[in-house]
Every structure is written in C-alpha cells, then in structure tokens.
Amino acid sequence: MATSPGITELIEASLRAAGMRSQAIANNLANLNTPGYRRTSVRFEEMLAEAVEGGRPVSPEDLQPELVQPMTTPVDENGNDVNLDVEVGEMVKNGAMYKTYVRLLNKIYRQMDLAIRGE
C-alpha cells in the first residue's frame, strides 16, 4: 500500500538523487573528449514535484532517480555534447543542494533528539 512519504523520506530520496547526479557529472567530465559520447543527467526533481503536488499516495520506493540522456544540447564535430562550463555549473549547484539536504536532515534529527531527551 502506498503512503505519503514523510519529510525525512523525501530528503533521503533527494540525497540519493544528488549522489547519482554527482556520479553522472563525473562521468560526463571524464568523457569530455570522447567521440560520440552523449551526456547523462538525473531526472528526479520533476518526479518529486509531481509526487508532492499530485496529492496521490506515493511510496518512497517510487521516488527513485533516473539516469537519462537529455539529447538536447548541441553536439560538436566529434558527436560529443558535453560542455565543460555546463558540467561545472551543475556540479556547483548539485553540491549546494547536497549540503542543504544534509543540513535539513541534521536539523530534523536534532529536533528528534531534543524531543526524546525532553529538552
């Protein structure tokens, strides 16, 4: 039976997506000069927004990030569509999001700890 995920499950799913995105970016950068390589990215935020706004029951297992090839960026003469500036920007943005998710989880766990100890 699907249930609405709590905030902790949503943040944990977001952390998994950020980890997968970090790997995708690293792979893209490693293949910057590989002929015919097409960049990959992670689809997750759209699924998360649909789950939160849709009002339908969703299980945390439904919130799995997907590795996709957007095929929307310009291709160079070697058939490669990886752009160093885009990947570095994505890496910075992803790192900031990861730190935010970790801070949110820490705050939630700190509140739980205070509640358990009765402070």
N, C-alpha and C positions, 0 to 999 in steps of 0.2 A: 504494500500500500504506500503510495507516495504521500509525503507530508511536506509542509512548507519548511524549508531549511531555516535554521536559526542564523543569527549574525555570525556566530563562530564558524559554522559550516561554510557560509558564503565567503568569509575571509580566507579560510583554509583552501577553498577551491580557487580563489584568486591568487593565492601564493603558489599553488601548483601551476597555474597558467603562467605566472611570471617566471617560474623556473623553466618551464618549457620554452617560453619566449626567449629567455636568455640563451638557451641551447640553440634555438633556431637562428638567432642573431650571430652567435659564434660560428655556426656552420656557414651562414651566408658570408661572413667576413673571410673565413678560411677558403671559400670558393670564389673570392672576388675576381680572380683572373682565370677561372676555369671556363674554357669554351663550352657554350651550350647550357651552362648552369642557370637555372631559374630560382630566384629567391623564394624562401618559405617564410611564412608568418604564422601566428597563432590566432585562431578565432575563439574568443571567449567572452569578451565584454558584451557582444551582441546577444549571446545566449543568456548571459546573466541578466541583462536588462529585460529581455523577454520573460524570463522566469519571475523576476521581481514585479514587473508591471502587469504581467498577464493575469495575475490573480488565480492561476490554476495551481494545484498542488504539484510540487516538484521535489524529487528526492535528490540528495547531494550527489548521487551517482550519475544523475542526468546532467550535472554541471561539469562535464569533462572537457578540457580544452582540446581543440582540434588543430592539427598541423595542416596548413593549406598552402597552395601556391596561388597567389592572387592573379598572376599573369596580367597585371595592369600597368606595370612600369615599363619605361622604354628599354628596348634591347639594343646593345651595342653591336659592333661589326662581328664580334665573336659569338653572338647569340646569348650573351650574358646580360641579366638585368639587375645585378647587384650594384647599388650606388653607395659608396663609402660614407658620404655625408648623411644619407638617409639612415643607414645602419647605425652610425654613431649616435644620431639623434634618437633612434628607437632604443638604443642601449641606455642612454641617459634617462629617458622617460621611464623605461622599464625598471631601472634601478631605483628611481624615486618612488615609483608605485610599490615596489617590493618593500622598501623601508617603511612606507606608510602602512602597508598591511601588517608588518611585524609590530609596529608601534600600536596599532589598534588591538591586535591580539594581546600584547603585553598589558595594555590598559584593561582589557576585559578580564584577564587572569588576575591582575592586581585587585580589581574590584571583587572578584570571587574570593580571593584570599582574605581581603578585609572583612567580607561578609561572614566567612567561615569563622574567623577569629573574633568576630563581634566587635570590631573597632569602628 
